[in-house]
Amino acid sequence: MNTYQVTLIGEGIYLIFEPAEDVCMYLVVGEKKAALIDGGMGTGNLPGLVEELLKETSPGGSPSAVLPAEGGLPQAVFPLLSHGHGDHYLGMLTYAMIYLDEADITLIRSDYETEKKEAKAEGESLPPLPGLLPLSELTDEDGRIDLGGRHLRIIPIPGHTPGSVGFLLEEERILFSGDGLTYNVWMQLPESSSLEDYLETLYALRPVAGDFDRIYTGHSQNPFGADHLEKVIDLIEKVIQEPFGTPVEEPFPAIEATGDGCVVTYRR
C-alpha cells in the first residue's frame, strides 16, 4: 500500500501514483464493474491495493467506510491498457488477462520478453504474461465499456505506439489518455509513427474534444484542460514545417521540441 499514492479525483475515481517510476494508473468504479486503467511497473501489490479501494467504495462510486448491507462491490475488475509498454502493464501481470488494442499485442509480447531477460539478469523473475484480449470484447456497438452507471468510450490515439488508446469517462467528461496525448509525447521510439501520421491522429481527436474537460495522462498527477490538444497540434505542425529543438540521447537519439505547455520528442 505504501508503494503507491492514492488521490480521489472524483466519486469512485482514483488516481494511483507509483513514485518510484513516476507513472499514473486510474481506478474507475461503477455500480456493476470497475476498470483499472494501466498498471505501472508493479513495484507494489497493485491488485491488493485495488481490492482495498473497492472495499472503501460503495455502489455508484461514493467512498464509504462501510460496505452496504447487501454487498454491492463490482463483480469484476477489467485491467485496461492504454498501450503495450512495460511501465504500464508490469503491475498487471498477476491478473488472468489484460485488455488492450489489438495493434499493440505484438509490441507487448516483445516488450515482455525484453523485461523478462532483464529481470533474469538481475536474479529476479516475472510472472507469466497474462492472456491478451482485444478491448473490443468488452465494448458495445458504440465502442463503450459499461461499468454500470458509468461508461468508458475507447478513443484511438495511435502514434506513440500503433495501438495507443484513451478511455473517455463520458459521465464525468474525463479523458484518460495514457501516453498518447501527454505533456511530452515520445515519438522517437522504433514503434512510434511519423509526426505526419500522428498529426492526423490529433486532427481526428478534434470532434471528441467537446466531450471532455480534463485529460489525465500516464505520467502526471495534474490534469490538463481540453485545450491541451490544440497546443500539441500547434507544436507538431510547427515542427513538421521547420524542424527545431534540442538533441537528446536517451532512450534513443532524438530532438526535443518545446511549445506552449507541451513537448514532443521525435526522431532525428
C-alpha positions as CSV (number, residue, x, y, z in Angstrom):
1,M,0.0,0.0,0.0
2,N,2.8,2.4,0.9
3,T,4.4,1.9,-2.5
4,Y,1.6,3.9,-4.1
5,Q,0.0,7.3,-3.5
6,V,-3.8,7.4,-3.9
7,T,-5.8,10.5,-4.8
8,L,-9.6,10.6,-5.1
9,I,-10.2,12.7,-8.2
10,G,-14.0,12.1,-8.4
11,E,-16.6,10.0,-6.7
12,G,-15.3,6.4,-7.1
13,I,-12.4,7.6,-9.4
14,Y,-8.9,7.1,-8.0
15,L,-5.5,8.2,-9.3
16,I,-2.9,5.7,-8.2
17,F,0.6,7.2,-8.5
18,E,3.8,5.0,-8.4
19,P,6.5,7.4,-7.3
20,A,9.4,5.0,-7.9
21,E,8.6,5.0,-11.6
22,D,6.7,8.3,-12.0
23,V,3.7,6.6,-13.5
24,C,-0.1,7.0,-13.0
25,M,-2.9,4.5,-13.0
26,Y,-6.6,5.0,-12.6
27,L,-9.4,3.0,-11.0
28,V,-12.9,3.8,-12.1
29,V,-15.7,2.2,-10.1
30,G,-19.2,1.7,-11.5
31,E,-22.3,0.1,-10.0
32,K,-21.5,-3.3,-11.5
33,K,-17.9,-3.3,-12.7
34,A,-14.7,-1.5,-12.1
35,A,-11.9,-0.6,-14.6
36,L,-8.2,-0.4,-13.8
37,I,-6.6,1.8,-16.4
38,D,-2.9,0.8,-16.7
39,G,-0.8,-1.0,-14.1
40,G,2.5,0.8,-13.8
41,M,5.7,-1.1,-13.1
42,G,4.5,-3.3,-10.3
43,T,6.8,-2.1,-7.5
44,G,4.0,-2.9,-5.1
45,N,0.9,-5.1,-4.8
46,L,-1.4,-3.2,-7.1
47,P,-4.2,-5.8,-7.2
48,G,-4.2,-5.8,-3.4
49,L,-4.5,-2.0,-3.4
50,V,-7.3,-2.1,-5.9
51,E,-9.2,-4.6,-3.7
52,E,-8.7,-2.3,-0.7
53,L,-10.1,0.6,-2.6
54,L,-13.1,-1.3,-3.7
55,K,-13.9,-2.2,-0.1
56,E,-13.9,1.5,0.6
57,T,-16.3,2.3,-2.3
58,S,-20.0,1.9,-2.3
59,P,-22.1,1.2,-5.4
60,G,-22.4,4.3,-7.6
61,G,-18.9,5.4,-6.8
62,S,-19.2,7.2,-3.5
63,P,-16.4,6.5,-1.0
64,S,-17.7,4.7,2.1
65,A,-16.0,3.3,5.1
66,V,-18.6,0.5,5.5
67,L,-19.9,-1.8,2.8
68,P,-23.6,-1.7,2.1
69,A,-25.5,-4.4,3.8
70,E,-26.4,-6.1,0.5
71,G,-22.8,-6.1,-0.7
72,G,-22.7,-4.2,-4.0
73,L,-19.0,-4.5,-4.9
74,P,-18.3,-4.7,-8.6
75,Q,-18.4,-8.2,-9.9
76,A,-15.2,-7.8,-11.9
77,V,-12.2,-5.5,-12.4
78,F,-11.3,-5.0,-16.0
79,P,-7.5,-4.4,-16.4
80,L,-7.4,-2.0,-19.4
81,L,-4.2,-1.0,-21.0
82,S,-3.5,2.3,-22.8
83,H,-0.6,0.8,-24.7
84,G,1.9,-2.0,-24.6
85,H,5.0,-0.5,-22.8
86,G,6.4,-2.2,-19.7
87,D,5.9,0.9,-17.4
88,H,2.1,0.5,-18.0
89,Y,1.5,-3.3,-17.8
90,L,4.0,-4.9,-15.5
91,G,1.8,-4.2,-12.4
92,M,-1.0,-6.2,-14.1
93,L,0.9,-9.4,-14.5
94,T,-0.9,-11.2,-11.7
95,Y,-4.3,-10.7,-13.4
96,A,-5.6,-13.5,-15.5
97,M,-6.0,-11.3,-18.6
98,I,-5.3,-7.8,-19.9
99,Y,-7.4,-5.9,-22.4
100,L,-5.7,-3.7,-25.0
101,D,-5.9,-2.6,-28.6
102,E,-5.0,-5.4,-30.9
103,A,-2.4,-3.3,-32.7
104,D,-0.2,-3.4,-29.6
105,I,-0.4,-7.1,-28.9
106,T,2.8,-7.8,-30.9
107,L,4.6,-4.9,-29.1
108,I,3.6,-6.1,-25.6
109,R,4.8,-9.6,-26.3
110,S,8.1,-8.4,-27.5
111,D,8.4,-5.9,-24.6
112,Y,7.7,-8.7,-22.1
113,E,10.5,-10.9,-23.4
114,T,12.9,-8.0,-23.0
115,E,11.6,-7.3,-19.5
116,K,11.9,-11.0,-18.6
117,K,15.5,-11.2,-19.8
118,E,16.4,-8.0,-17.8
119,A,14.8,-9.4,-14.7
120,K,16.6,-12.7,-15.1
121,A,20.0,-10.9,-15.4
122,E,19.2,-9.2,-12.1
123,G,18.4,-12.5,-10.4
124,E,14.7,-11.9,-10.5
125,S,11.8,-13.4,-12.3
126,L,8.5,-12.1,-13.7
127,P,5.1,-13.8,-13.6
128,P,3.9,-15.2,-16.9
129,L,2.3,-12.7,-19.3
130,P,-1.5,-12.9,-18.8
131,G,-3.9,-13.6,-21.6
132,L,-4.1,-10.7,-24.0
133,L,-7.6,-9.9,-25.2
134,P,-8.8,-7.1,-27.5
135,L,-10.7,-4.2,-25.9
136,S,-13.5,-4.9,-28.5
137,E,-14.5,-7.9,-26.4
138,L,-15.7,-5.5,-23.7
139,T,-17.3,-2.8,-25.8
140,D,-20.8,-2.3,-27.1
141,E,-21.7,-1.3,-30.6
142,D,-20.8,2.3,-29.8
143,G,-17.3,1.4,-28.6
144,R,-18.1,1.8,-24.9
145,I,-17.4,-0.3,-21.8
146,D,-20.4,-0.3,-19.5
147,L,-19.4,-0.3,-15.8
148,G,-23.0,0.2,-14.5
149,G,-24.0,3.9,-14.4
150,R,-20.7,4.8,-16.0
151,H,-19.3,4.3,-19.5
152,L,-15.8,4.3,-20.8
153,R,-15.6,5.1,-24.5
154,I,-12.5,3.8,-26.3
155,I,-10.6,6.6,-28.1
156,P,-7.9,5.6,-30.6
157,I,-4.7,7.7,-30.2
158,P,-2.2,5.9,-32.4
159,G,1.3,7.5,-32.7
160,H,3.3,6.8,-29.6
161,T,2.6,3.2,-30.3
162,P,0.3,1.7,-33.0
163,G,-2.3,0.7,-30.5
164,S,-2.3,3.6,-28.1
165,V,-5.8,4.4,-26.9
166,G,-7.5,6.7,-24.4
167,F,-10.5,6.0,-22.3
168,L,-13.2,8.7,-22.1
169,L,-15.3,8.6,-19.0
170,E,-18.4,10.0,-20.5
171,E,-20.4,11.0,-17.4
172,E,-17.5,12.9,-15.8
173,R,-16.1,14.2,-19.0
174,I,-12.6,12.9,-18.3
175,L,-10.2,11.5,-20.9
176,F,-7.5,9.1,-19.6
177,S,-5.0,9.4,-22.4
178,G,-2.1,7.2,-21.3
179,D,1.0,8.3,-23.3
180,G,-1.0,9.0,-26.5
181,L,-1.6,12.6,-25.5
182,T,0.5,14.0,-22.7
183,Y,2.9,16.7,-21.6
184,N,5.9,15.2,-23.5
185,V,4.8,13.0,-26.3
186,W,7.5,10.5,-27.1
187,M,7.6,9.9,-30.9
188,Q,11.2,8.8,-31.2
189,L,10.7,5.1,-30.4
190,P,11.0,2.4,-33.1
191,E,7.3,1.6,-32.8
192,S,6.2,5.3,-33.0
193,S,4.6,6.6,-36.1
194,S,5.8,9.6,-38.2
195,L,4.9,13.0,-36.9
196,E,2.7,13.4,-40.0
197,D,0.7,10.4,-39.2
198,Y,0.4,11.4,-35.5
199,L,-0.8,14.8,-36.6
200,E,-3.7,13.1,-38.5
201,T,-4.5,11.2,-35.2
202,L,-4.7,14.5,-33.4
203,Y,-6.9,16.1,-36.1
204,A,-9.3,13.1,-35.7
205,L,-9.5,13.8,-32.0
206,R,-10.9,17.3,-32.5
207,P,-14.5,16.2,-32.8
208,V,-14.1,14.4,-29.5
209,A,-12.6,17.4,-27.7
210,G,-16.0,18.8,-26.8
211,D,-16.8,15.6,-24.8
212,F,-14.1,16.1,-22.1
213,D,-12.9,18.8,-19.8
214,R,-9.9,17.2,-18.2
215,I,-7.1,15.0,-19.5
216,Y,-5.4,12.6,-17.1
217,T,-2.2,11.2,-18.6
218,G,0.2,8.3,-17.8
219,H,2.9,10.4,-16.1
220,S,1.3,13.4,-14.5
221,Q,-0.8,13.7,-11.4
222,N,-2.1,17.1,-12.6
223,P,-4.7,17.1,-15.3
224,F,-4.6,19.1,-18.5
225,G,-7.5,21.0,-19.9
226,A,-9.2,20.1,-23.2
227,D,-7.2,22.9,-24.9
228,H,-4.0,20.8,-24.5
229,L,-5.0,19.0,-27.7
230,E,-4.7,22.2,-29.7
231,K,-1.4,23.1,-28.1
232,V,0.1,19.8,-29.1
233,I,-1.3,20.1,-32.6
234,D,0.2,23.6,-33.0
235,L,3.6,22.4,-31.8
236,I,3.7,19.4,-34.2
237,E,2.6,21.5,-37.1
238,K,5.5,23.9,-36.5
239,V,8.0,21.0,-36.1
240,I,6.8,19.4,-39.4
241,Q,7.0,22.7,-41.2
242,E,10.5,23.6,-39.9
243,P,12.1,21.1,-37.5
244,F,13.7,22.5,-34.4
245,G,14.6,21.6,-30.8
246,T,17.4,20.3,-28.6
247,P,19.2,17.0,-29.2
248,V,18.7,14.3,-26.6
249,E,20.3,10.8,-26.4
250,E,18.1,8.8,-24.1
251,P,16.4,6.4,-24.6
252,F,17.1,6.9,-28.3
253,P,18.9,9.8,-30.1
254,A,16.2,12.3,-30.8
255,I,15.2,16.0,-30.9
256,E,13.1,17.6,-28.1
257,A,10.9,20.5,-29.2
258,T,9.1,22.7,-26.7
259,G,5.9,24.6,-27.3
260,D,3.1,26.2,-25.2
261,G,2.9,23.9,-22.2
262,C,3.9,20.8,-24.2
263,V,6.9,18.9,-25.6
264,V,7.3,16.5,-28.5
265,T,10.4,14.3,-28.7
266,Y,10.9,13.0,-32.2
267,R,13.4,11.0,-34.3
268,R,16.4,12.8,-35.8
